[in-house]
Amino acid sequence: MRRATCAKWGAAAVAVALVAAGCGGGSGASRSGVVSASWGDPQNPLEPANTNEVQGGKVLEMLFRGLKRYNPKTGAAEDVIADRIATTDSQNFTVTLKDGWTFSNGEKVTAKSFVDAWNYGALLTNKQKNASFFQYIDGFAQVHPDRGSPRAKTLSGLVVKDDKTFTVKLNQKFSSWPDTLGYSAFMPLPQSFFRDHGAWIAQPVGNGPYTVDSYEKGSVLRMRKWGKYPGDDPARNSGIDLRVYTDSNTAYTDLQAGNLDLVDDVPAAQLKNVKADLGGRYINQPAGIIQTLAFPMYDRRWGRPGAEKVRRGLSMAIDRDQITREIFQRTRTPATDWTSPVLGVDGGYKAGLCGAACEFNPAKAKQLIKEGGGLPGGRITLAYNADTGSHKDWIDAICNSINKSLGEDQACVGDPVGTFADFRNKITARRMSGPFRAGWQMDYPLIQNFLQPLYYTNASSNDGKFSNATFDKLVNEANAETDAAKAVSTFQDAEKVLAAQMPAIPLWYQNGSGGYSDRISNVALNPFSVPVYNEIKVN
């Protein structure tokens, strides 16, 4: 999600001096009490229901607070604006709000703020990428039909009772639904969003501990502390300058030179030296992130019957252990399922669900690919964004492993796409002709979030357009299950469908990594691998 030209949010941006050279990193403007951090331009404007990638999500975490928030240490869903969310049947919920919450423009946060925002996010004609997060609310099929125009503009399952109360009727039982409500798609919106949408996009208004001061696309987004923030987690700094870098190595070099305070993605090339460079200012911890290679199932060469053998064979041609050891210095762990160990056993993680398909076996890999009709065109390309994350190193390592396994020097080659934004736009336009990088950072700590958004038919982040009736049925049954253990077991049955079909190859579980300067302290990453920006102190 990252560009060369510097577009702006708000007229204020014109008046703010930018010290950074060009568009990408540097020391920045006045630093008094302000933390400078590496970042990448988001793919879309910062509408809560239209942001489903990491960089935009970082901003929304600072700009908004919702009914719930995920604890920065444990990941548990905890009430914030919600006073209580009550149900007697896991299908009909009554949401009661706390007093005292306002947006930074002075508007009160009311039940209508949530209901209007959710209706906007769900409506087909608004083209919000996170629309599918509202699919379990009654009336979704009318406002967001699979085909044709909407037959309604609002969700029948949402009813405002008074300023502090609204009810939600789901179209099926979903016992863990309240725990999804810390995700950004469910954030409230002020009425100014609807009165003048263009003005809101130019200068987003939220109810979180920070406000947007200015945005120069390709260069810097300035967030500043909101002094009247009503929550109990105010910013402990004056603001955050999110500086765009198209090369994570440059960001790391700026950190070492004292021109940047924080990086939250230590490049692979620096992992051998990072402890010596930063000492106790290096962070390395498990995170709810998995790296995969997704297949464009909409391309008949990959989605045809029998191609699952080729996909499974390619998975078995990858030496995950060697790559995580040599490229990532053990900051990654070979994946054996499609979730993350941070969920724990109770949360749905179960090692080994991928089975033999995730085990390195060159002979079997070669056999399966041959049985499946061979590589389309005799060669595959692995697409990735070339601007951040040092993806080239591990993509090349994967191709080397596949080439060695198959005994063909050019069976696999990397296919770099210039920027993350370009990469994402190519994916959403269904223009991928081979496997592509598809890392996933959890939205909320439930096994459901690792499966449904990515592999359910027509789900919001199902970039490969995989569709399987058995998988969908199992996900629906798991969501409806009120017994947590049974729900987890059913989700794991759905994972077994993925193991058989391999719409995406699990590569490795990713640790959160970061480093910071001696100018700041109290730095931590949450379970999503995102810095807890509001807790950072400037020394």
N, C-alpha and C positions, 0 to 999 in steps of 0.2 A: 504494500500500500504506500507507495511513495511517488516533485517534478521540476523541471528546469525553470519554468516561469514561476513568478511569485505573485499569485493572486492573493486577495486580502479579504478578511472578515471585518467589516466595520470600518468607518472612516477613521477611527482612532489609530488604526494601524499605520496610516500615512504619516502621522506625527511622531511615531515611535522610532527613535534612531536604532538602527541595526548595525552592530559592530561586526557581526559574522561576515566573513568574506564570501561573496556569492550566495548561493542557496545550498547550504549544507554544513552545519556545524559551526564551531568557533566559539569565541568567548562570550559574545552577546552583549546586551545592554547593561544597565545598572544592576549590580548583583547584590545590593544590600538586602539581606534576608531572603533572597530569591535563590532557589535551587535550579541549576541547569542540568537537564537530563537528555540522553539520546532518545530519538523517536523516529517515526516514519509517517509520512502523510497518510491519512486514512483513505479508504477507497471511496467513501460516500460522505455527504454532509452528516453532521452529528445528530440526526434524529434517532432517538432511542430504538425505534422499531426498524431502523434501516442500517444499523451497525452490527455486523456479525463477524468482525475481524478484530485482531488484538489491539492494533494501534488506536483505532477509534474507541475501543472499549476502555483503554486507559484514561481517556479524557472523560468519558461518561461516568466513570467511577469517581472522578473528582467533581463533576458538574451536577450529579443527581444523587438523591437518596429516595428509595422506594419503600414499599411495605416492609420488606425485609432486606437485610444485608448479610453477606457471608463473612463470618468472623475472620479477620485477617490472619489469625494464627491457626485456628482449627478447621475453618471452612464451614462450620455449622451455620444454618440459616437462622438468623435471630431477628426478632421484631425491631423495626425502626419507626416508621410512621404508623404501622399497624399496632393498634392497642390489643386487638385479638382477631383471630380468624376462626370462626366457629362452624362446626358441621356435625350432623348426627348420622349422615349416611355416605360421606366421602363423595358426594355429588353436588349437593347444594350447600353453599358457603355464605356466611354473613361476615362481612369485613367491617370492622369498626376502627376509626382512625383516632390518633392522639391529637390533642389540642396543640396550638402554638406553631404549626409549621407554615412557612410562607416560601414563595419563590423570591429570588433576589430582586425582582422588580416590585415587590410589595404585595403581589397577589397571594391570597390564601391558598394553601393546598387543601382541597376538599375532595369529597367522593367523586364529584364531577371531573376533577383533574385527572383521576385515574380512568374513569369510564370513557371520557372523551378520547384520551390518549390510546386506550386499548381499541376502541372502535376505529380510530384512525389507522392504527397499525394493522388491523385485520382487513380493512376494506381493499378489495382487489385493485381498484383504480388508483390507489395511492402508491402502489408498487413498492411496498416495504419488504425488505429482504427477510425480516423476522416475522412475517405474517403468520407462518405456520405455528408459532408459539401460542397463538390464540385458538388453534383448531379444536381444542377440547371444550371451548365455551359454546354453549347452545347458540345456534344460528350462524355458525361459521360458514356452513355450506351455502347459505343465502348471500352472505356478504363477500365470500371468496370462493365462488364455484370453480370446479375443475375446468369447465368450459362455459363460454358465453359471458354475458354481463351480469353484474350483481343484481339480485332480486330484492335486496334490502341494503340500507346504508349503515345500520347499526346492529350489533349483536343482541339477539333477543334474550340471551342469558345474563345480560348486565342490566341491573335496575338500581338507580340512585334513590335511596330512601330519604336521606337528608344530607346536610353538609358533611356529616361524620360517618355516614353509613351507606354501604351499597351491598347488593347481593349478587352472587354469581351462581348460575346454574350450568353445570357441565353436561355434555351429551353422553357421558358415561362416568362410572366411578373412577376416580383418580386420587388415591389416598395420599400420595406424596405431592399433589399439586401445590399446596401452600409453600413447599420448599423450593419451588421453581421461581418464586416471586421476587427473589433478589436479583434476577437477571435483568439486564438493561432494557430489554424489550418492554418490561412491565413498569417502567418509570412513569411518573405523572408528568403532565405538560400544562403550562399556564395557558390561559385563554388568549394571550398575545400570540401564541403559536398559530392559532386558528384565524385570528383577526388579520394578521399580516405575516403570512408564512415566509415570504421572501425576506422580510426584515429580521425575523427570528433566525433564519438560516445564516444571514449575514452576521448576526450577533446573538448566538444561542443563550437562552436564559434557563437556568435550572434552579434547584433548591439544595444543592450540595455545598460543601465547605469552600469551593472555589467558584469564581466567575471567569468567563472568557474575556480577556482584555483585548487581544488582537491576534490575528492569524495571517502570516505571510506564507502562502503555500510554497513548499519546497525549501523553506528556511526555518521558521519558528512559530510555534503557537504559545502565546503567553497566557498563563492562568494566574489569577491573583486571589489572595485570601478574601473571603467574604466575611466582613467583620460582624455582620448581624446573623450569621448562620445559627439556627436554633437547635442544632443537634448536639449530642454529647461527645462528638469526635471532631472538634474544630481543627483547622490547619494550625500546625505548630511552626510554620514558616510564613514568609510574606507572599510566596507564590512559587510557581514552577514554570520555568521556560523549557518547553519541549522542543529540542533542536533536531531538525531533520538531518539525518546522515544516510547517504546512499552506500556507504561502506562502513561496516562495523569495526574494521581495523582502524579506520581514521578516527572513529569515536573513541576507541581504546587509547590511541596515541594522544588524543586531546585530553583524556582523563589523566594520563601520566604527566602531561605537560602543565596541568593545572588550569586548562581552558574549559573543562567540563567537570561537573560534580558527580554524575551518576551514569553508569551504563547498566542495562539490565539484560544484556545479551553478549557475554564475553565470547569473541570469535574463536573458532576452533584452533586457529593458528597461534593463539596466545595462551592456550590452556596449559602448555608445558611450563610457562613462565609466570603465570598469574599469581601464584602464591608468593613467589619471590618478589614480584613487582609490588603487590598490594598488602601482603601479610594478612592481618586481621580485617582488612577492608575488602576482602573477597568473600562473596556469598555463594555457597553451593548447597542446594537443598532439593529434596524431591518435590515435584510439582505435578499438577494434573494435566500433563501434556503428553501426547503420543505423536510420533512422526510416522506417517504412512506414505505409500505410493498408491494413488487412486488411478483407476482405469476409466477411460471414456466409454462407458457401456452403451452410449448412444451411437458409437461407431460400430458398425456391424462386424468389423474385423475383430473387435474385442468383445462384443456382446452376443455373438452368434453361439448357438449350441455347440458344445465341445471346447469352446475357448477357455472354459474354467480350468481345463488341464494346463493350458499354456500359462494362465495366471498363477496357478499353484506351483507350476514348475519354476517360474521366475522367482517366486518367493523362496523356494528351496535352493536356488542358485546363489543366494546372498549370505555371505558369512558375517552375520550380525556381530558375533563375539569379537572377531578381529577388528571390525570397523569401529565399534564402540571403544575398544581398548586402545587402538593406535591413533584414530582420528580425534576421539573425544576424551581421551584420558580418563575413562570410566565416569564421566559426567552423564552418560547415557547407559541404559540397561536394555539388553536385547528383549524385545517384546514377544510375549507368548499369548497375547489376546488383544482385544481392541479397546481396552479401557486404560486404567492406570492403577498402580499399586497404592496411590494415595487414598483411594476409596476404601481400602481395607477389605477384609473378608465380609464383614457385615454390610458394607456399602456396595458389594457386587464384584470386587476384583477376585478372579480365580486364575492362578497361574496355569498355563498349559492348555487353555481352551482352543487355541489355534491348532494344537496337535502337531503331527509330522509336517504340516505345511509350513510351519515356521522354523523347522530344523534344517540346518545346512546339510544338504545331501546332493552333491553335484551329479552323481550317476542317476539318481531318481529324477532330478530336475531335467536332465537331458532327455530321459525317457518320456516324461509327461509332456514336454513341449513337442516332441516328435509325434506322440499319440494325438495331441490336440491340433495337429496340422501345421506346426512350426510357427515361428515368429512372423507376424504380418509383414510381408515385403522382405522377409529375411533379416530385418534389423529393427530394433526399437530405439526410440529417443526418450529420455527422461527430462521432462520440462521442469524448470525451477526459476524463481526470480533471482536475478544476479546482483541485486543492489545491497542486500543485507544478509547477515546470518552465516556467511562463509559456506553457503550451500554447495558451491562448486566442489569443495574438497570431498564431501561425503557422497555427492552424486557421482563423481569420478571413481570413488572407491567402490561404490555399488556396481558401476559398469565394469570395472576391472574384475570384480568377483564374478559377475555374470559371464563375462567374456572367457574367463579362465575356466569356469564350470562347464561352459558349452564348447570350449576348445575353438572359439572363433574370436579373432582380435577385434572385429568391428560389429559384433552382434548387438552391442549396446553403446550408445554415446549420449553425452549430456546435451540438453537443448536449453541454453540460457535465454530468459526473457528479461529485458532491461530493468524494469522496476516492478515492485510489488503490485502497484495499481494496474500496470499494464498486464501483469500476469493474471491478476484476479479478473480483469475485464475479459481477457481471452478465455478464461475458464467459464465465466458466467454466460459468455456468448456461445458456448459449446464448440469451441474451435480447437480443442485438443485432439491430436491424432495418435497419441501414445500415453503411457503412464506419466503422472505429474505429481510433484510434491504436494502433500495434503496434510500438513500437521494440524492437530486439533488441540486447542486449549479449552478445558471444560468451562462451560458457562455457569454451572452449578454442580455441586459434588454428588451427583446421582449417576448410577450406571446408565440410566435411561438417556442421559445427556450425551454419552459417548456412542450411543447406538441410533436413537431415533432421528436426531437432526441430520445425521450423516448417511443413513442407509434406508430409512423408511421412504416409501414411494412418494416422490415429489416434495420431500422435506426441504427445509430452508437451506441447508448446507450439503445437500446430496449432490455434490458437484459432478460426480460420474454418472448420475441418473440411473443408479441401480434400482431395480424393482423386483421384489419377490413376495408373492402372496403369503407364503408360510412365515417369512420373517415379519411381515406386517401384522399377521394374525397373532403371533407370539408377543409382539410389542404391545398390541392392544390388550391382550389378556393380562400381561404383566402390569400395565398401568391401572387396570381395573381391580387388581388384587389388593385387598386390604391388609393381608398378612405380609409383612415386610420380607420375611424369609422366602415365602412362596413367590413373591414378586421378583426377587433377585434370581431365584432358580429359573423362572420363566424367561427372564432377560438373558440368562446364560444359555438357555436353549436356543434363543435367537442368535447368539454368537456362534453357535455350532453351524447355523445356516451360512454365516459368513465364512466359516472355515471351509465349508464345502464349495462355496461359490467364489470366494476370494475377490470381491469387488474392489478391495483395497488391501495392499500388503502391509501388515504391521511391521515396522522396522525396529523402533526402540522407544522406551519411555524416557522422557527428558527431565533432567533436573533443572530447576531454576538457577540461573547463575547471574551474578552481577558484581560490580565493583564500584567503589566510591572514593572520593577525595577526602583528605583530612580536614576539609573545610566544613563538612557536614557530619552528623552523627544520628544515632537512633534509626538506622536504615535497616529495613527488612523487606522480604518478599512475602506476599501472601501465597496460599496454596495454588493460586492460578499463575504464579510466577510473575506477578505484577508488583512493582514497588508500592508500599503503603505510603504514598506521597504525603498524606496529611500528617503523618507522625514524624517526618524527617525534621531535624533541627539544624539550623545553621549556627556553627560554633562562633 
